[in-house]
């Protein structure tokens, strides 16, 4: 089961804006070169607001 969309590397060379826009919206994209996986572009990590922590204190 794939968790990414495959995009040929030539497509990002011709029009990088729309592909990077999709990544920043949360989509994971695998750039392929000659039909093989080459580079995985994943969304940036989400930051938690200041003052909140992952662990709950007791």
Buried (B, 14 or more C-beta within 10 A) or exposed (E): EEEBEEBBEEBBEEEEEEBEEBBEEEBBBBBBEEEEEEEEBEEEEEEEEEEEEEEEEE
